[in-house]
Amino acid sequence: PKNFKYELAQLDSIELVIMESFPIKINLEIKGNFSDGCTSIDQIIQDRADNTFLVKITTKREADAFCTQVIVPFSQTIPLEVMGLPAGTYAVDANGLVETFSLAVDNNN
């Protein structure tokens, strides 16, 4: 059986992209780097505590694989679960990088 090594993804930047729609849709755009050619995104876990979205992005690689030792940039778009949120200001914490957004009105149909 293969052995895998799991880590938090190394993110360089996060950006919130708010769609001009109603109800509002918001995407979290993440950019970062894998430390070698064998690493890939493993899981994206989205949780919310009060007004903070907690987004955890983990990576995995085969523990004993021979890999190209190059930095491999990656980017990913993650739709935030904002349907039904009441008006207010929210924070998005993705692996320690934080951005905020505000909803002027309740985000309902």
Residue pairs with C-beta under 8 A, 6 or more apart in sequence:
2 62
2 63
3 62
3 63
3 64
4 60
4 61
4 62
4 63
5 60
5 61
5 62
5 63
6 42
6 58
6 59
6 60
7 58
7 59
7 60
8 56
8 57
8 58
8 59
8 95
9 30
9 32
9 34
9 41
9 57
9 58
9 59
9 95
10 32
10 33
10 34
10 35
10 95
11 30
11 31
11 32
11 57
11 94
11 95
11 96
11 97
12 31
12 32
12 33
13 30
13 31
13 32
13 97
14 28
14 29
14 30
14 31
14 92
14 94
14 97
14 99
15 28
15 29
15 99
16 26
16 27
16 28
16 29
16 80
16 92
16 99
16 101
17 26
17 27
17 28
17 29
17 77
18 24
18 25
18 26
18 101
19 25
19 26
19 27
23 82
23 83
23 107
23 108
23 109
24 82
24 103
24 107
25 79
25 82
26 79
26 80
26 82
26 101
27 77
27 78
27 79
27 80
28 53
28 55
28 77
28 78
28 79
28 80
28 92
28 94
29 75
29 76
29 77
29 78
30 57
30 75
30 76
30 78
30 94
31 73
31 74
31 75
32 57
32 73
32 74
32 75
33 71
33 72
33 73
33 74
34 40
34 59
34 71
34 72
34 73
34 74
35 71
36 61
36 67
36 68
36 69
36 70
36 72
37 67
37 68
37 69
37 70
37 72
38 61
38 62
38 65
38 67
38 68
39 59
39 60
39 61
39 67
39 72
40 59
40 60
40 61
41 57
41 58
41 59
41 74
41 76
42 58
42 59
42 60
43 56
43 57
43 58
44 55
44 56
44 57
44 76
44 78
45 55
45 56
45 58
46 53
46 54
46 55
46 78
46 80
46 81
47 53
47 54
47 55
47 56
48 54
48 81
51 88
51 89
51 90
51 91
52 90
52 91
52 92
52 93
53 80
53 81
53 90
53 91
53 92
53 93
54 93
55 78
55 80
55 92
55 93
55 94
55 95
56 94
56 95
57 76
57 94
57 95
61 67
80 92
82 90
82 103
82 107
83 107
83 108
84 106
84 107
84 108
85 103
85 106
85 107
86 103
86 106
86 107
87 103
87 104
87 105
87 106
87 107
88 102
88 103
89 100
89 101
89 102
89 103
90 100
90 101
90 102
90 103
91 98
91 99
91 100
92 98
92 99
92 100
92 101
